Amino acid sequence: MFKLRSEAQFDMAHYLSGYKGKCANIHGHRYRLIATLKAEELQKEGQCRGMVDDFTNFKNALRDIAESFDHKLIIEDNEDGRALAKQLEVLPNNFNIVFVPYRSTAEEMSRDIFNKLKAQGFPIYEVELFETPTNSCIYSEE
């Protein structure tokens, strides 16, 4: 069994629609994203002969995903989230808001990232997303 791991980091703010408690306010984290590819055998032909996958392609895919979240405010695309975005329009900051079809928890984000990598054809095994240095979520299809 072969496993490749690569890592990216990004800073992101989010709003947890419907959450009561300390994290009810818009707040941010320094995320650490670790993705793992897995293969029983190495590729036998072509550019990637002797590899699970090309590290450059893998790193670039992770970087692109990280950049899609980096320095953005992630909000669930629901009535509450759209109302918040409307309120923020009056501020001079021009917030870079990204709507997602889920509550922007580490759990939902790790699954989303996993599926994005899978859709690109990577033999993805798991995604681990650290929301803080000591708290993470691991998503896999096992």
N, C-alpha and C positions, 0 to 999 in steps of 0.2 A: 504494500500500500504506500502510495506517495501522496504527500500533502505539501502544498505551497501556501505560505502565508504572506500577506502584505498588509500594510497599515497606512492610514491617512488620518489627518486630524482636521477639525474645523470648529469654528465658533458660531453658535447659533442661538437665537432667542426663540422662545415659543410661548404659546398660550394654551393652557389646558381647559378647554371649554367644559363647564359644568363641575369643575373641581373645587372643593372647599378645603381650605387649609393654607399652609405656608406658601405653597406653589400656585396659588390661585392667581397671583399677579403675573404679568408678563415678566419673564426672567430668562437668563441665558446660561449656557454651559460651554465648556471646552470639551468637545466630543473627541473620543479616540475610537476609530473604526478599524477593526481587524477582520479581514476576510480570509477564509481558507478554501483552497481548491483541493480536490481529491481525485485520484485515479488509480485503478488497479495496475494499469500498464502505462508505459511511456508511449508517446506517439512514435510510429515506426517510419514515417516518411516526411518529406518536405522540410520546410523552414523550422518546424518545431520537433524534428526528429530527436529522440532522446530526452524530451521534455514532457511535463504535464501540460504546460502552456508557456507561452513567452512571458517572462516577468514584465517586460516593457508594456505589453498589451494589458496585463493584469493591473499593473501600477497605474497606467493611464486611465483605465476604467474606474478604479477607485478614486483617483484624483478628480475625475469628472463628476462623480457622484458627490464627493465632498464639496466641490465647488458649487454644486446646485443648492446646497444648504448653507454654505459659508456666509457669515455676516448677513443673514436674512432672518426675518421674523416668520416663523412657520405657524400657520393657523389652520385649524380644521375647517373644511368647506361645509359649514352648516349655518343655520340662521344666526346663532350666537357669534360665530367667527366673522361672518360678513358684517354684522352690526359693529363689532369691534373695529374692523378695518375701515368702515365708514367714519367712525369717530376719529381714527388716526389721520384721516385725510386732511383735517383742518390744521394739523401741526405742520410746521415748516420743514420737518426732517425728511420728508419724502421716503418713508419707510419702504424698504424692499420686502414686500409681503409675498409669501408663497402659500397658496392654499393647497392642502392635501386632503384626500378623501378619508382621513382617519384622524383620531386624536393623536397628537404628536408625542407619544410616549416612546421610551427607548424600545419597548417591545414591538410596537407597530412600525417604528422606523427600521429596526433591524430586519423585520420581515420584508418591508418594502425594498430595502437595499439588496437583500438576498434575491428577491424576485427580479430586480433590475439586472443583476449580474447573470442570473440564470437566463433571462431573455436575450442577453448578448452572447449566449452560447458557452459561457464558462462552466466547467464542471464544479460548480460551487458546492461546498460541503457545509460550511457554517459561516455565519456573520456574528461577530461579537461587537457590541456597541457600548462603550463606556460613557455614561452620562457625567460621572464624576471619577476621580482617580480610583475610587474603591467600589463603585457600583456599576454593574454592567448587565446587559441582557445578551444571551446567546440564542440565536435562532438557527435551526436546521430543520430539514424535513424528516428526520429520523423519529 
